[in-house]
Amino acid sequence: MASSSPVRHAWKVLLSLLIVTAALFGVNTIGVMLGKSSWAPELALDLQGGTQIVLGAVTEDGADPTQEQLDQAAAIIRQRVDAAGVAEADVTTEGGRNIVVQIPGTADDETRARIQASAQLEFRSVIYVGDPATEFVGEDGNATPYPSPDPSANDVPTAEPTDGSDMAWVTERLQSEFLAFDCADPENTAADAPEDEPLITCDDTGAVKYILGPMELSGDAIDDATSGRAPDSGAWTVNLVLDGNGTDVFGKISQRLYQNQLDGLSPRDQFAFVLDGKVISAPQMNAQILNGKPSISGSFTQETAETLADQLKYGALPLSFTTESSDTVSATLGTQQLQIGLIAGLIGLALVALYSLLSYRALGSVIIASIAVMGILTYIIVCILAWRLGFRLSLAGVAGLIVSIGFTADSFIVYFERIRDELRDGKSITGAVEDGWGRAKRTIYISKSINILAAVVLYILADSTVKGFAFTLGLTTLIDVFIFVIFTHPVMQLLARTRFFGGGHKLSGLDPDALGSVYRTRTQYRQVASATVGRAARNSRSRAEAERRQTIAERKRAEALAGDRSTDAGSEGER
């Protein structure tokens, strides 16, 4: 029963590998059925092209922005793009006032909205909410457009407004401008509206038109914004964390708006978040919030809650931007370079396979099979990561996959050489496999830990163009260790008990004679020096290897045995 225990263990481990592989394929199948995944890895900008959006900076005095402002804005936009799940995106500054955003593939509407919503985030109280229509039905029954605002109409409040929700802000001029304001007109933008004056604008869908009070808080007051489910209702919410000053100001605002709700003064109990001159959310104030942690609830889905949280978290740019252009760009490297990379990978695989078969004979097939299993797992994991994390494979990532082939072969070579060392010490093949595993795995774990550490440091410190290399290198290193434990060793346990490998066939790569085994048994040393001339010619490499690996005690023992046999032969001759 004891001898069969490693066999049972090996089969259980291989079954676990089969289950894990089936589960990964099952997960990706679900993604394909949902239309969100595919059976091919997503390619990065350098391999398949994508979308290029050029944003032009707008300053109050028309002067060029400072490089520090541009760099800060580019960093925030990069955070927005990353928050959208887009990997391998390229965000750079250009010409002293432009930011160029390049995204792999076709940018969806939500990603474009995150990038182009580039004005400073403002908190404004809602004064009035109306229909976006710009015409009315007259006495004749026909639709009549609202007249253009009269320049001579009064634009001074009849009374001094006491707060941001005061109806005194709505002057005769403002009322006429509100009626004529067309949400569908792209010229009607409020991105550069004065902070200390009321604002006419619409929501980001153009379905609701607002009159908002002056800005009472800026997006700089937001320390963090996250999405999640409310513990009581399970509905999706957006949770904010304000800084110290924001906590004080928002606390006073919440007291005022909550009182307006109690007094039935809707919609003056609402507080609008304005980004790029559009209202992205205008929730009601349902409580006094004095701890600086307001929560926004509504008819959110997970996707819309995450989008709003990202807009609030990354909305406070030091500059306003206009979209100068939005174009589709071709691949900078393209299909030809990808094909060259794949050919290089196949050549590397072929060389590793050839070396394995020449050096380890049939044992090399285990290396080839292990790399094949690793390739399958890596491929499906990359497909899943493209779906769940937005990972895209760049040329640098392809290079990481190719380099990992050599690192993977190292693990198996260390293991096989340890097995051969155990065989040279006279152990059985099954014993050599188990003892070699015990010694090799420590070396491999240390080596792979260094590789992973290097990949992590490179990913953190390197430029975005190199991050793909670091990511795939770290990923394949982890998979390499996984395959080594869950496939290579169990397979060796099973092969060691077959007639071909366990019997030490000369083509198996585990022939004790060919390896120069020092021992015949546990108590008898191999007679290296007393072989016949014909056998010496056939096994010269084995004897040389055995003699090289002998310790001083073993060499003296062998010499003593040879001397005893010479003395015995001389005595026999005298008789």
Secondary structure, DSSP 8 states (H G I E B T S, - for coil): -TTTHHHHHHHHHHHHHHHHHHHHHHHHHHHHHTTS--SS--B-HHHH-EEEEEEEEE-TTS----HHHHHHHHHHHHHHHHHTT--S-EEEEETTTEEEEEEES---HHHHHHHH--S--EEEEEEEEE----EEE-TTSSEEE-----TTS--S-SS---STT-GGG--HHHHHHHHH--TT-TT---TT--TTS-EEEEBTTSS-EEEEEEEEEEGGGEEEEEEEE-TTT--EEEEEEE-HHHHHHHHHHHHHHHHHHHTT-TTTTBEEEEETTEEEE--B--S---SS--EEESS--HHHHHHHHHHHHS---SSEEEEEEEEEE--SSHHHHHHHHHHHHHHHHHHHHHHHHHHHGGGHHHHHHHHHHHHHHHHHHHHHHHHHT---B-HHHHHHHHHHHHHHHHHHHHHHHHHHHHHHTT--HHHHHHHHHHHHHHHHHHHHHHHHHHHHHHHHHS-HHHHHHHHHHHHHHHHHHHHIIIIIHHHHHHHTTSHHHHTT-TTTT--HHHHT-SBSSSS-B---TT--HHHHHHSHHHHHHHHHH--HHHHHHHHHHHHHHHHHHHHHHH-
